Amino acid sequence: MPPERRGESTPDADEFLAEADGWTDAAFYESLRPALADGHEIRLLESGAEYFPDLIESIDAAREEISLETYIFADDRSGRRVARALARAAGRGVRVSCVVDGFGTAGMTGEVAASLAAASIQVETFRPEHRRYALDRQRLRRLHRKMVVIDGEVAFIGGINMLDDWFDPNHGELDAPRYDFAVRVRGPLVANAHLAMRRLWWELDLVNRSLGRPRALPGSAREPFSWPMPVISRIADAGTLRATLMLRDNVRYRRTIERWYLRSIHRAQREVLIANAYFLPGVRFRRALRRAAERGVRVRLLLQGRVEYRVQHYATQALYERLLREGIEIYEYQRSFLHAKVAVIDDQATVGSSNIDPFSLLLAREANVVIDDAGFAADLRARLEQAIELGSERQVLDRHRRRPFLIRLANWFAFVLLRLAMSITGLGDRY
C-alpha cells in the first residue's frame, strides 16, 4: 500500500501516487453513488466458519490501516478472536479504527474491551443509547452495516457481526450455527467502502467530540483533531466480476437498496430468490413480488422460522396468506436462526446487511454488494437451495389458514403494533 497521508501530504506519498498504477487518491467529498464496474475478485463466505478465519488472516497480513464497522461487537469466542487480531495489528504499527453501534453494542466490556484498550485502538460509538425504549425516528437511525477494509485493498461486507455463530445474546448457546453470509472483495468498489468508512469516522469523531461524549473504551483518550484528508485505495482490476457497492444513509442515498430490489424484481424473467432474516416489505415491494409471480417468474422467500424477536416474527407471518395466494413460495428456516440478507434475481446477486423491513430500508445505515455474474449467482443459489432442502419447512396455504386461533391473533396484533410504531415514527405511509 502507498504511504497514507496523515495531516499534510508528504513528497514521498505524492510521488508514489503519481507513479503508482491502480491506486486512487479519493477526495473526502467524492460521490458514493453505486455504479457497476468490472475487475472484482469476490469470495462468498457462508457464516462464521468461513468468515472469521478469512477475516483474521487478512487482519494479520495488514500493513498500514484497518477500518472496522459493526452493529454488534460481542465479548464471545469470535469477538475475542477478532479483538486479539486487531490488537496484534496495532502492535505492529497498523492504524486500527473501529465503529460500533450504540444500540447493538451498548457497552464494550470483558476481554474484547481489554484487548482493544491495551493496544490503544480507537473506538467510536454511533449514536450512544440514552432512552432504550423511546419511539422516535432519530433514535432508530442505527449503524447496521458490517464492513472491514484493510490497507485500502480488501473489503469484507455482509451481514455477519463480530458475534459467534453458536451463541445468541438473547437465547444463549445454539444447537446449530446462525445462517448468514458475507463477501470478501478486491477491486474498484473497495475504494467506495474505504471512503465511506473514513468519512463516517471523521463525522463521528467531530460530533462525539463536540458533544463531550467519551470514547467507547473506558479511559481511552482521543487523538488530536485533524481535518479530513483524501483517502488512498487500490482500484486496479483484481478479477473478472462485475459488481458495485450500495450504501443506504439518511442524506443522499436514502432509497438506494430498496430501489435496486424494486428495479431488479420488475425486470426479473426467471427467478427471484430472497433470504432475509427480518422481512416486512412495504406496499410497493409486495406489489413487485406479486407482479413478478403473475409474469411466470418463480418467486421464493427463505425467512426466519425460529422465534427470535416475537413482534417481528408474528408480524411477518401476517403477510403469508396473501403472498401464498399470489403464487409466492415461502420457506421458514428451522435449523437455527436465519440472519442472512441476500438475494438472487436472475443472474444478479446481492449480499449485505439490509433487511427488507422499514428499519433497514428507511432508517438504518446499510451496505450491500451487488454482483452481476451468473457464476456467482449460481453459487449463492445452490447454497440457499441446500438450506431450503435440508433446514427449512415449506409454508402451505391450506395449512397456514388452519393455524391455531391464538397464533392468528398474535399475527394480527403484532402487525398492528408494528404499523402503529411506524406511524408514530412517520413511516406508516409506505406500509
PEJO-V834792 format. One record per backbone hydrogen bond with DSSP energy under -1.0 kcal/mol. NH is the residue of the N-H (numbers start at 1). CO is the residue of the C=O. E is the energy in kcal/mol with one decimal. If there is no record, write none. Layout:
((NH/CO/E) (NH/CO/E))
This chain:
((14/10/-2.5) (15/11/-2.7) (16/12/-2.6) (17/13/-2.7) (18/14/-1.9) (19/15/-1.5) (20/16/-3.4) (24/233/-3.0) (26/231/-2.4) (30/27/-1.7) (37/243/-2.1) (40/241/-2.3) (41/186/-2.4) (43/184/-2.5) (45/182/-3.1) (47/180/-2.1) (50/47/-1.1) (51/47/-2.3) (52/48/-1.7) (54/50/-1.1) (55/51/-2.7) (56/52/-2.8) (57/53/-2.1) (58/54/-2.0) (59/55/-2.4) (60/56/-2.5) (62/59/-1.3) (66/95/-2.8) (67/149/-2.5) (68/97/-2.2) (69/147/-2.9) (70/99/-2.0) (74/162/-2.7) (76/74/-1.5) (80/76/-2.8) (81/77/-1.7) (82/78/-2.2) (83/79/-2.5) (84/80/-2.6) (85/81/-1.9) (86/82/-2.6) (87/83/-2.3) (88/84/-2.2) (89/85/-2.2) (90/86/-2.6) (91/87/-2.1) (93/90/-1.5) (94/89/-2.2) (95/64/-2.7) (97/66/-2.3) (98/122/-2.3) (99/68/-2.2) (100/124/-2.3) (101/70/-1.0) (102/126/-2.8) (105/101/-2.3) (113/109/-1.3) (114/110/-2.2) (115/111/-2.9) (116/112/-2.2) (117/113/-2.7) (118/114/-2.5) (119/115/-1.2) (120/117/-1.6) (121/116/-2.6) (122/96/-1.1) (124/98/-2.6) (126/100/-2.9) (134/131/-1.5) (140/136/-1.3) (141/138/-1.2) (142/140/-1.6) (144/365/-1.8) (147/69/-1.5) (148/156/-2.0) (149/67/-2.4) (150/154/-2.7) (151/65/-3.1) (153/150/-2.3) (154/150/-1.6) (155/185/-2.5) (156/148/-2.7) (157/183/-2.2) (158/146/-1.4) (159/181/-2.6) (162/72/-2.1) (163/161/-2.1) (167/164/-1.4) (168/172/-2.5) (172/168/-2.7) (174/166/-2.6) (178/165/-1.8) (179/337/-2.6) (182/45/-2.1) (183/157/-2.7) (184/43/-2.2) (185/155/-3.3) (186/41/-2.2) (190/187/-1.7) (191/188/-1.4) (193/189/-1.8) (194/190/-2.9) (195/191/-2.5) (196/192/-2.6) (197/193/-2.1) (198/194/-2.4) (199/195/-2.5) (200/196/-2.1) (201/197/-2.4) (202/198/-2.2) (203/199/-2.4) (204/200/-2.8) (205/201/-2.6) (206/202/-2.3) (207/203/-2.7) (208/204/-3.1) (209/205/-1.8) (210/206/-2.3) (211/207/-1.9) (212/209/-1.1) (213/208/-2.5) (216/123/-1.8) (220/217/-2.1) (231/26/-2.7) (233/24/-2.1) (234/152/-3.0) (235/22/-3.2) (236/22/-1.5) (238/39/-3.4) (241/40/-2.5) (243/37/-2.5) (244/370/-1.9) (246/368/-3.5) (248/366/-2.2) (249/253/-1.3) (259/255/-2.7) (260/256/-1.7) (261/257/-2.1) (262/258/-2.5) (263/259/-2.8) (264/260/-2.7) (265/261/-2.6) (266/262/-2.2) (267/263/-1.8) (272/298/-2.8) (273/344/-2.8) (274/300/-2.5) (275/342/-2.5) (276/302/-2.0) (277/340/-1.4) (280/356/-3.4) (283/430/-1.8) (286/282/-2.4) (287/283/-2.4) (288/284/-2.2) (289/285/-2.0) (290/286/-2.2) (291/287/-2.5) (292/288/-2.0) (293/289/-2.2) (294/290/-2.2) (295/291/-1.4) (296/293/-1.4) (297/292/-2.2) (298/270/-2.6) (300/272/-3.2) (301/329/-2.4) (302/274/-3.2) (303/331/-3.2) (305/333/-1.5) (308/306/-1.1) (313/309/-2.6) (314/310/-2.7) (315/311/-2.2) (316/312/-2.3) (317/313/-1.7) (319/316/-2.0) (320/317/-1.1) (323/319/-2.0) (324/320/-3.3) (325/321/-2.3) (326/322/-1.4) (327/324/-1.7) (328/323/-2.0) (329/299/-2.7) (331/301/-3.0) (332/393/-2.5) (333/303/-3.2) (334/391/-3.2) (335/391/-1.3) (339/179/-3.2) (342/275/-2.3) (343/350/-1.8) (344/273/-2.8) (345/348/-2.4) (346/271/-1.1) (348/345/-2.1) (349/371/-2.2) (350/343/-2.2) (351/369/-2.1) (352/341/-1.3) (353/367/-1.6) (361/357/-2.5) (362/358/-1.6) (363/359/-1.1) (364/359/-2.9) (365/142/-3.0) (366/248/-1.5) (368/246/-2.6) (369/351/-3.0) (370/244/-2.5) (371/349/-3.1) (372/242/-2.9) (373/371/-1.1) (377/373/-2.5) (378/374/-2.1) (379/375/-1.9) (380/376/-2.4) (381/377/-2.6) (382/378/-2.5) (383/379/-1.8) (384/380/-2.3) (385/381/-2.8) (386/382/-1.8) (387/383/-1.9) (388/384/-2.3) (389/385/-2.5) (390/386/-2.8) (391/387/-1.9) (393/332/-2.2) (395/330/-2.9) (400/396/-2.8) (401/397/-2.3) (403/400/-1.4) (408/404/-2.2) (409/405/-2.6) (410/406/-2.1) (411/407/-2.5) (412/408/-2.3) (413/409/-2.8) (414/410/-2.6) (415/411/-2.2) (416/412/-2.4) (417/413/-2.5) (418/414/-2.4) (419/415/-2.4) (420/416/-2.4) (421/417/-2.3) (422/418/-2.6) (423/419/-2.1) (424/420/-2.3) (425/421/-1.6) (426/423/-1.1) (427/422/-3.8) (430/427/-1.5) (431/428/-1.0))
